[in-house]
Amino acid sequence: MTTIDTHATGAVGTAGDPAATAGTSSGLAQSGIAGWVTTVDHKRIGRMFFGVGLLAALGAAVLGILLGIDRASSSSVLGADSVPQVFAAYQVGLIFIVLLPVLLGLAVAIVPLQLGARALALPRFAAAGFWAWLIGSALVIGTIAANGGPGGGDRRMVAGYLLAQVVLLVGLLAAAISLVASVLSTRAPGMNMRRVPPFSFAALIGALALILALPVLIGALLYSFVDYRYGGTGFGSSADLMSHIGFGFTQPLTFAFAVPAFGIAIEALAVASGKRLPMRGTIFAGFGLIGLGLFGGVIQVPASIRKNIADASFGTALGDIVPYALVNLLPILGALIVLGVGGMALSKGRPRLVAPLVFGLLGALMVFVGMLANAVYQIGDAQLGGTVFEEGTRLFVAYGALLAALGGIAYWGPKLWGRTIADMALVPLALLGFIGTVLAGGPLLIAGFAKQPADAVDFDYSGPKALWNVLSLAGHALVALTVLAFVGLAVKAFTKGSPAGDDPWDGQTLEWATSSPAPLVNFAELHTVTSPEPLLDLKHNAERSV
């Protein structure tokens, strides 16, 4: 399939064609605020997505710290009336204002380059999606602050929260549609689906999951809005909202959202090893299995195992075990496949220890831990329902995906800004973020077994109330410190650092075949792909011709 060029870029020709260079004077190439507001350049759209997402990550971590303080103390700092709204902002923020925009934004910025395309398909649609997401996110936070959201006391703000979340999700959906259209229709000549780079394939799976799952959640939000607007006779009061829309914020649906994190890890692994990836088809199958977690949000059928399953009839037990395995265990198998094949690639030769590899592998490992925890949570005999165990699982997934995304930004930053961050400064940050993720989520898993209730700061239970919650808030603080330090290093390096060169990582895929930073139309000429590692082929051909 050959690359298509969209008119949004103003580049519809080949190298040297006036149409190919006309875009440099278009609105897309404008500098300053106007250029960013009106841009349809996928590299800018992606950077806006993950830039705002990183700032939101700091906010989500601060909310985690405040909730930890309230849970550990004898008196509420936040106030008992505001606690439900804080939890609502915390849950929405982690998934839809942090995890998804950071990973989706990175994919929007990088995937067209990996595909050898000159532009993102439907770029104006993706740009509109960013602004819808940004406006929706601001309205969600604003309505919660004005006593709206789940548990809110202002009816107008509760209704406004539901509609604002619809706007937010429509924005993410638009960007996901543009991304899927790009992978399916803008690949370089010769690049079939078996030759698509791992990150692009993982981004395709994650975007497809969004396209399938978000309309279901949007429908639930609209039903809740109509019901609440006319008295709440069907779905109940604002305190009952999360029972109808909560499936969008939790596991196993979040596994499908986090698939690109595994793609980042595999990309960094391939470059660090310097070898061609073995068993690419198996890795892609692993991505697909992880994506099966979306059925947890689409089919709306409990995929858990009831209590005392050993005493149930064969038919009843089978009716629980099959959906449980499909939705909860197959994603674990997929992650094992991806990490296992990745380990095989690392075992060959002496891989370079680069920061993107450390971030990517540690982040993917944290998401995998979240998958394992969710499998335990869904077993009725564990009696973890209604406890903070589910929150700990969500933190492993969200913060793990965030870690991997930081690795992706460090890896592809030279292609977006033309400069690189020193590895020696980033590796300690990766370890700090790893420790923070373990501390943020791990103690809540333990507290879940001790029956600490979820979404509550005033409780009495059999475990040490202060210990686990203080450790968790310390983990949130370390994650916030990691993100803050990373942003500081990135801003300094990407604005004042030394030029990185076109191929600083000795890469294998097409994004490293163009200049750094990538030009407006990405490539002066289209490359014909003959293998999954086209840049390695170009390098070997050049060596043979010398």
C-alpha positions as CSV (number, residue, x, y, z in Angstrom):
1,M,0.0,0.0,0.0
2,T,1.4,3.4,-0.9
3,T,1.5,6.5,1.1
4,I,-1.2,9.0,0.6
5,D,-0.7,12.8,1.0
6,T,-3.3,14.9,2.7
7,H,-4.0,18.4,1.4
8,A,-3.8,19.6,5.0
9,T,0.0,19.6,4.8
10,G,0.1,21.4,1.5
11,A,2.5,18.7,0.3
12,V,1.1,16.5,-2.5
13,G,4.2,16.0,-4.6
14,T,7.5,14.3,-4.5
15,A,10.9,15.8,-3.7
16,G,11.5,18.9,-5.6
17,D,7.9,19.4,-6.4
18,P,6.7,22.9,-5.6
19,A,3.6,21.4,-4.0
20,A,5.8,19.5,-1.6
21,T,7.5,22.6,-0.4
22,A,4.5,24.9,-0.5
23,G,3.4,23.7,3.0
24,T,6.4,25.4,4.5
25,S,4.7,28.7,4.1
26,S,1.2,27.5,5.1
27,G,-0.6,28.0,8.4
28,L,0.8,24.6,9.5
29,A,4.4,26.1,9.5
30,Q,3.5,29.3,11.4
31,S,5.5,30.0,14.5
32,G,4.2,31.3,17.8
33,I,0.9,30.6,19.4
34,A,-1.1,31.0,16.2
35,G,1.0,28.3,14.6
36,W,0.3,25.9,17.4
37,V,-3.4,26.7,17.6
38,T,-4.0,26.2,13.9
39,T,-1.6,23.4,13.2
40,V,-2.4,20.2,11.5
41,D,1.2,18.9,11.7
42,H,0.9,15.6,13.4
43,K,4.2,16.2,15.2
44,R,2.8,19.3,16.9
45,I,-0.6,17.7,17.6
46,G,1.1,14.8,19.3
47,R,3.4,17.0,21.4
48,M,0.4,19.0,22.6
49,F,-1.4,15.8,23.6
50,F,1.5,14.4,25.6
51,G,2.7,17.8,26.9
52,V,-0.6,18.5,28.6
53,G,-0.8,14.9,29.7
54,L,2.5,15.2,31.5
55,L,1.3,18.3,33.3
56,A,-1.9,16.4,34.2
57,A,0.2,13.5,35.6
58,L,1.6,16.0,38.2
59,G,-1.9,16.9,39.1
60,A,-3.0,13.3,39.4
61,A,0.0,12.5,41.6
62,V,-0.8,15.5,43.9
63,L,-4.4,14.2,44.3
64,G,-3.0,10.8,45.2
65,I,-0.8,12.5,47.9
66,L,-3.8,14.4,49.3
67,L,-5.9,11.3,49.4
68,G,-3.1,9.4,51.1
69,I,-2.8,12.1,53.7
70,D,-6.5,12.0,54.4
71,R,-6.5,8.2,54.7
72,A,-3.5,8.2,57.0
73,S,-4.7,11.0,59.3
74,S,-7.4,11.1,62.0
75,S,-9.0,14.2,60.5
76,S,-9.9,15.0,56.9
77,V,-7.8,17.6,55.2
78,L,-10.0,17.7,52.1
79,G,-13.3,17.7,53.9
80,A,-15.8,14.8,54.0
81,D,-18.1,16.5,51.5
82,S,-15.5,16.9,48.8
83,V,-13.9,13.5,49.0
84,P,-16.2,11.8,46.4
85,Q,-15.4,14.5,43.9
86,V,-11.7,14.3,44.6
87,F,-11.9,10.5,43.9
88,A,-13.8,11.2,40.7
89,A,-11.2,13.7,39.5
90,Y,-8.4,11.2,40.5
91,Q,-10.0,8.3,38.5
92,V,-10.8,10.3,35.4
93,G,-7.5,12.0,35.5
94,L,-5.3,8.9,35.7
95,I,-6.9,7.2,32.7
96,F,-8.4,9.9,30.4
97,I,-6.2,12.9,31.1
98,V,-2.9,11.2,31.7
99,L,-2.5,7.6,30.4
100,L,-4.5,7.9,27.1
101,P,-3.3,11.4,25.9
102,V,0.3,10.7,26.7
103,L,0.4,7.4,24.8
104,L,-2.0,8.5,22.0
105,G,-0.1,11.8,21.6
106,L,3.2,10.0,21.3
107,A,1.7,7.7,18.6
108,V,0.2,10.6,16.7
109,A,3.6,12.3,16.6
110,I,5.7,9.2,15.7
111,V,3.6,6.6,13.8
112,P,3.4,8.6,10.5
113,L,7.2,8.9,10.5
114,Q,7.6,5.2,11.2
115,L,5.2,4.4,8.3
116,G,7.2,6.5,5.9
117,A,4.2,8.8,5.4
118,R,4.3,12.6,4.8
119,A,1.4,13.3,7.0
120,L,-1.2,11.9,9.4
121,A,-4.4,10.7,7.8
122,L,-7.3,13.1,8.6
123,P,-5.0,15.6,10.3
124,R,-7.7,18.3,10.9
125,F,-9.8,15.6,12.6
126,A,-7.0,14.8,14.9
127,A,-6.3,18.5,15.6
128,A,-10.0,19.0,16.4
129,G,-9.8,16.0,18.6
130,F,-7.0,17.5,20.7
131,W,-9.0,20.7,21.3
132,A,-12.1,18.8,22.1
133,W,-10.2,16.7,24.6
134,L,-8.5,19.7,26.1
135,I,-11.8,21.6,26.5
136,G,-13.6,18.5,27.8
137,S,-10.8,17.9,30.4
138,A,-10.9,21.5,31.6
139,L,-14.7,21.3,31.9
140,V,-14.6,17.9,33.8
141,I,-12.2,19.4,36.3
142,G,-14.2,22.6,36.5
143,T,-17.5,20.9,37.1
144,I,-16.0,18.7,39.8
145,A,-14.5,21.7,41.5
146,A,-18.0,23.3,41.4
147,N,-19.6,20.5,43.3
148,G,-20.4,18.3,40.3
149,G,-19.3,14.8,39.3
150,P,-20.1,11.6,41.2
151,G,-21.4,12.4,44.6
152,G,-21.8,16.1,43.7
153,G,-24.5,18.2,45.2
154,D,-25.1,20.7,42.4
155,R,-27.4,19.2,39.9
156,R,-26.3,21.4,37.0
157,M,-22.7,20.7,37.7
158,V,-23.3,17.0,37.9
159,A,-25.1,17.1,34.5
160,G,-22.3,19.3,33.2
161,Y,-19.7,16.8,34.3
162,L,-21.4,14.0,32.3
163,L,-21.5,16.1,29.1
164,A,-18.0,17.4,29.6
165,Q,-16.7,13.8,29.8
166,V,-18.5,13.1,26.6
167,V,-16.6,16.0,24.9
168,L,-13.3,14.7,26.3
169,L,-13.9,11.2,25.0
170,V,-15.0,12.4,21.6
171,G,-11.7,14.2,21.3
172,L,-9.7,11.1,22.1
173,L,-11.9,9.1,19.7
174,A,-11.2,11.5,16.9
175,A,-7.4,11.2,17.4
176,A,-7.7,7.4,17.6
177,I,-9.6,7.3,14.3
178,S,-7.0,9.4,12.6
179,L,-4.3,7.1,13.9
180,V,-6.0,3.9,12.7
181,A,-6.6,5.5,9.3
182,S,-2.9,6.3,9.1
183,V,-1.7,2.8,9.8
184,L,-4.2,1.2,7.4
185,S,-3.8,3.6,4.5
186,T,-0.6,5.7,4.6
187,R,2.2,3.1,4.7
188,A,5.2,3.4,2.5
189,P,5.4,1.3,-0.7
190,G,6.2,-2.3,0.2
191,M,5.3,-1.9,3.9
192,N,2.6,-4.6,4.5
193,M,1.2,-5.2,8.0
194,R,3.9,-7.7,8.8
195,R,6.5,-5.0,8.2
196,V,4.9,-2.3,10.3
197,P,7.2,-1.3,13.2
198,P,6.2,-2.7,16.6
199,F,5.2,0.6,18.2
200,S,3.0,1.4,15.2
201,F,1.3,-2.0,15.4
202,A,0.8,-1.6,19.2
203,A,-0.6,1.9,18.7
204,L,-3.0,0.4,16.1
205,I,-4.3,-2.1,18.7
206,G,-4.6,0.6,21.3
207,A,-6.4,2.9,19.0
208,L,-8.8,0.2,17.8
209,A,-9.6,-0.6,21.4
210,L,-10.5,3.1,21.9
211,I,-12.7,3.1,18.8
212,L,-14.6,0.0,20.1
213,A,-14.8,0.9,23.8
214,L,-15.2,4.7,24.0
215,P,-18.6,4.8,22.2
216,V,-19.9,2.3,24.8
217,L,-18.8,4.6,27.6
218,I,-20.1,7.7,25.7
219,G,-23.5,5.9,25.5
220,A,-23.5,5.2,29.2
221,L,-22.7,8.8,30.0
222,L,-25.5,10.1,27.7
223,Y,-28.0,7.7,29.3
224,S,-26.9,8.8,32.7
225,F,-27.2,12.4,31.7
226,V,-30.7,12.0,30.4
227,D,-31.8,10.0,33.4
228,Y,-30.2,12.5,35.9
229,R,-31.6,15.5,34.0
230,Y,-35.1,14.1,34.5
231,G,-35.0,13.1,38.1
232,G,-32.7,10.1,38.2
233,T,-35.5,7.5,38.5
234,G,-33.6,4.9,36.4
235,F,-30.0,5.2,37.4
236,G,-30.2,6.9,40.8
237,S,-28.6,9.9,42.3
238,S,-25.2,11.4,41.6
239,A,-23.7,9.0,44.2
240,D,-24.6,6.1,42.0
241,L,-23.0,7.4,38.8
242,M,-19.8,5.4,39.1
243,S,-21.7,2.1,39.2
244,H,-22.9,2.9,35.6
245,I,-19.8,4.6,34.1
246,G,-17.0,3.1,36.3
247,F,-16.1,0.4,33.8
248,G,-14.3,2.9,31.6
249,F,-11.8,3.8,34.4
250,T,-10.8,0.4,35.5
251,Q,-9.4,-3.0,34.6
252,P,-9.3,-5.0,32.3
253,L,-10.3,-2.2,29.9
254,T,-7.2,-0.2,30.8
255,F,-4.9,-3.0,29.6
256,A,-6.1,-2.4,26.0
257,F,-5.4,1.3,26.5
258,A,-1.8,0.5,27.7
259,V,-0.8,-1.7,24.7
260,P,1.4,1.1,23.2
261,A,3.6,0.9,26.3
262,F,4.7,-2.6,25.3
263,G,5.4,-1.3,21.8
264,I,7.7,1.4,23.2
265,A,9.6,-1.3,25.2
266,I,10.0,-3.5,22.1
267,E,11.2,-0.6,20.0
268,A,13.8,0.4,22.6
269,L,14.8,-3.2,23.0
270,A,15.4,-3.7,19.3
271,V,17.7,-0.6,19.0
272,A,19.5,-1.5,22.2
273,S,20.2,-5.1,20.9
274,G,21.3,-3.9,17.5
275,K,19.7,-7.0,16.0
276,R,16.6,-7.7,13.9
277,L,13.6,-8.6,16.1
278,P,12.9,-12.4,16.2
279,M,9.4,-13.7,15.9
280,R,7.7,-10.4,15.0
281,G,4.4,-12.2,14.2
282,T,4.4,-13.7,17.7
283,I,5.1,-10.2,19.3
284,F,2.2,-8.8,17.3
285,A,-0.1,-11.6,18.4
286,G,0.9,-10.7,22.0
287,F,-0.1,-7.1,21.4
288,G,-3.5,-8.4,20.2
289,L,-4.0,-10.6,23.2
290,I,-3.3,-7.7,25.5
291,G,-5.9,-5.7,23.6
292,L,-8.6,-8.3,24.5
293,G,-8.9,-6.5,27.8
294,L,-11.3,-4.2,25.9
295,F,-14.0,-6.8,26.2
296,G,-14.2,-6.0,29.9
297,G,-15.6,-2.7,28.9
298,V,-17.5,-3.5,25.7
299,I,-19.5,-6.6,26.6
300,Q,-20.6,-5.3,30.0
301,V,-20.7,-8.8,31.4
302,P,-18.9,-9.6,34.7
303,A,-15.8,-11.6,34.0
304,S,-15.1,-12.7,37.5
305,I,-15.2,-16.0,39.3
306,R,-17.8,-16.2,42.0
307,K,-17.2,-17.2,45.6
308,N,-17.1,-20.9,46.4
309,I,-16.7,-21.8,42.8
310,A,-15.5,-25.3,43.8
311,D,-19.0,-26.0,45.1
312,A,-20.8,-24.9,41.9
313,S,-22.0,-27.2,39.1
314,F,-19.8,-27.8,36.1
315,G,-21.9,-25.6,33.9
316,T,-22.0,-22.8,36.4
317,A,-18.2,-23.0,36.9
318,L,-17.6,-23.1,33.2
319,G,-19.8,-20.0,32.7
320,D,-17.5,-18.1,35.1
321,I,-14.1,-19.5,34.0
322,V,-14.4,-19.0,30.2
323,P,-15.1,-15.2,30.3
324,Y,-12.7,-14.8,33.2
325,A,-9.9,-16.4,31.1
326,L,-10.8,-14.5,28.0
327,V,-10.9,-11.1,29.5
328,N,-8.3,-11.4,32.4
329,L,-5.9,-14.2,31.6
330,L,-5.3,-13.8,27.8
331,P,-3.9,-10.3,28.3
332,I,-1.5,-11.7,30.8
333,L,-0.5,-14.4,28.2
334,G,0.0,-11.6,25.6
335,A,2.2,-9.6,28.0
336,L,4.3,-12.8,28.7
337,I,4.7,-13.4,25.0
338,V,5.9,-9.8,24.3
339,L,8.2,-9.7,27.3
340,G,9.5,-13.3,26.6
341,V,10.3,-12.7,23.0
342,G,11.9,-9.4,24.0
343,G,14.0,-11.2,26.5
344,M,15.2,-13.6,23.8
345,A,16.3,-10.6,21.7
346,L,18.2,-9.1,24.6
347,S,19.9,-12.4,25.3
348,K,21.7,-12.2,21.9
349,G,24.9,-10.3,22.1
350,R,25.6,-7.4,24.4
351,P,22.7,-4.9,24.4
352,R,23.4,-1.2,25.1
353,L,22.0,0.1,28.3
354,V,20.1,3.1,27.1
355,A,17.5,5.1,29.1
356,P,14.5,4.4,26.7
357,L,15.1,0.7,27.3
358,V,15.1,1.1,31.0
359,F,12.0,3.2,31.0
360,G,10.2,1.0,28.5
361,L,10.9,-2.3,30.2
362,L,10.3,-1.1,33.7
363,G,7.0,0.5,32.6
364,A,5.8,-2.6,30.7
365,L,6.7,-4.7,33.7
366,M,4.6,-2.5,36.0
367,V,1.6,-2.8,33.6
368,F,2.1,-6.6,33.7
369,V,2.1,-6.5,37.5
370,G,-1.3,-4.7,37.3
371,M,-2.6,-7.4,35.0
372,L,-1.6,-10.1,37.5
373,A,-3.2,-8.1,40.4
374,N,-6.4,-7.8,38.4
375,A,-6.6,-11.5,37.9
376,V,-6.5,-12.0,41.6
377,Y,-9.0,-9.2,42.2
378,Q,-11.6,-10.9,39.9
379,I,-11.5,-14.1,42.0
380,G,-14.5,-14.1,44.4
381,D,-12.8,-16.1,47.1
382,A,-10.1,-13.4,47.4
383,Q,-12.9,-11.1,48.7
384,L,-11.2,-7.9,47.4
385,G,-14.3,-6.3,45.9
386,G,-15.0,-2.8,47.2
387,T,-11.4,-2.4,48.6
388,V,-8.4,-0.3,47.6
389,F,-6.9,-3.3,45.8
390,E,-8.5,-2.2,42.6
391,E,-7.0,1.3,43.0
392,G,-3.6,-0.2,43.5
393,T,-4.1,-2.2,40.3
394,R,-5.0,0.9,38.3
395,L,-2.0,2.7,39.6
396,F,0.3,0.0,38.4
397,V,-1.2,0.2,34.9
398,A,-1.4,4.0,34.7
399,Y,2.0,4.8,36.2
400,G,3.6,1.9,34.4
401,A,2.3,3.2,31.0
402,L,3.5,6.7,32.0
403,L,7.0,5.4,32.7
404,A,7.1,3.7,29.3
405,A,5.8,6.9,27.6
406,L,8.7,8.9,29.2
407,G,11.0,6.4,27.6
408,G,9.3,6.9,24.3
409,I,9.7,10.7,24.6
410,A,13.4,10.3,25.4
411,Y,13.8,7.9,22.5
412,W,12.0,9.9,19.8
413,G,12.7,13.3,21.2
414,P,15.7,13.8,18.8
415,K,13.3,13.3,15.9
416,L,10.9,15.9,17.2
417,W,13.3,18.5,18.5
418,G,16.6,17.6,16.9
419,R,18.4,17.2,20.3
420,T,18.8,14.4,22.8
421,I,18.8,14.0,26.6
422,A,21.9,12.4,28.2
423,D,21.3,8.8,29.2
424,M,23.2,9.1,32.4
425,A,20.7,11.7,33.6
426,L,17.7,9.7,32.7
427,V,18.5,6.2,34.0
428,P,18.3,7.2,37.6
429,L,15.0,8.9,36.9
430,A,13.7,5.6,35.4
431,L,14.6,3.8,38.6
432,L,13.1,6.5,40.7
433,G,9.8,6.3,38.8
434,F,9.9,2.5,39.1
435,I,10.3,2.7,42.9
436,G,7.5,5.4,43.0
437,T,5.1,3.2,41.1
438,V,5.8,0.2,43.3
439,L,5.2,2.3,46.4
440,A,2.1,4.0,45.1
441,G,0.3,0.8,44.1
442,G,1.9,-2.0,46.2
443,P,0.8,-0.9,49.7
444,L,-2.8,-0.5,48.4
445,L,-2.8,-4.1,47.2
446,I,-1.8,-5.2,50.8
447,A,-4.3,-2.9,52.3
448,G,-7.0,-4.4,50.0
449,F,-6.3,-7.8,51.6
450,A,-6.8,-6.2,55.0
451,K,-10.2,-4.9,53.7
452,Q,-9.4,-1.2,53.5
453,P,-12.5,0.2,51.7
454,A,-12.2,1.9,48.3
455,D,-13.0,5.6,47.7
456,A,-13.1,6.4,51.4
457,V,-10.8,8.4,53.7
458,D,-12.7,7.7,57.0
459,F,-12.7,4.0,57.8
460,D,-11.6,1.5,60.4
461,Y,-10.1,-1.8,59.4
462,S,-7.8,-4.6,60.6
463,G,-4.6,-3.3,59.0
464,P,-2.3,-0.4,60.0
465,K,-4.2,2.6,58.7
466,A,-1.2,5.0,58.5
467,L,1.5,2.6,57.2
468,W,0.2,1.5,53.8
469,N,-1.3,4.9,53.0
470,V,1.8,6.9,53.9
471,L,3.9,4.5,51.8
472,S,1.4,5.0,48.9
473,L,1.5,8.8,49.2
474,A,5.3,8.6,49.2
475,G,5.1,6.7,46.0
476,H,2.9,9.3,44.4
477,A,5.4,12.0,45.5
478,L,8.3,10.0,43.8
479,V,6.3,9.7,40.6
480,A,5.5,13.4,40.6
481,L,9.2,14.1,41.2
482,T,10.1,11.8,38.4
483,V,7.8,13.5,35.9
484,L,8.9,17.0,37.1
485,A,12.6,16.2,36.8
486,F,12.0,14.5,33.4
487,V,10.2,17.6,32.1
488,G,12.9,19.9,33.4
489,L,15.7,17.8,31.7
490,A,13.7,17.5,28.5
491,V,13.0,21.3,28.2
492,K,16.7,22.1,28.9
493,A,18.0,19.4,26.5
494,F,15.5,19.9,23.7
495,T,16.0,23.7,23.6
496,K,19.7,24.1,24.5
497,G,21.3,20.8,24.1
498,S,23.7,19.8,21.3
499,P,22.3,18.6,18.0
500,A,21.5,14.9,18.0
501,G,22.1,14.0,14.4
502,D,19.6,12.3,12.1
503,D,20.1,8.8,13.6
504,P,21.5,9.1,17.1
505,W,20.3,5.6,18.2
506,D,21.5,3.7,15.1
507,G,17.9,2.9,14.4
508,Q,16.2,0.4,12.2
509,T,13.0,2.0,11.1
510,L,12.1,4.8,8.7
511,E,11.7,7.7,11.2
512,W,15.5,7.7,11.5
513,A,15.9,8.0,7.7
514,T,14.9,11.7,7.7
515,S,16.5,14.7,9.2
516,S,16.3,15.7,12.9
517,P,14.0,17.5,13.7
518,A,11.8,16.0,11.0
519,P,10.8,18.5,8.3
520,L,7.2,19.7,7.7
521,V,6.4,16.9,5.2
522,N,8.5,14.3,7.0
523,F,10.3,12.9,3.9
524,A,11.7,14.5,0.8
525,E,11.1,11.3,-1.1
526,L,9.1,8.1,-0.4
527,H,11.1,5.0,0.6
528,T,10.3,1.6,-0.8
529,V,10.3,-1.0,2.0
530,T,11.6,-4.5,1.5
531,S,11.9,-5.8,5.1
532,P,10.6,-4.9,8.6
533,E,13.9,-3.0,9.2
534,P,14.2,-0.8,6.1
535,L,16.8,1.5,7.6
536,L,19.1,-1.4,8.3
537,D,18.7,-2.5,4.7
538,L,19.7,1.0,3.5
539,K,22.8,0.9,5.7
540,H,23.8,-2.5,4.5
541,N,23.3,-1.5,0.9
542,A,25.4,1.6,1.4
543,E,28.2,-0.5,3.0
544,R,28.2,-3.0,0.1
545,S,28.4,-0.2,-2.4
546,V,31.5,1.3,-0.8
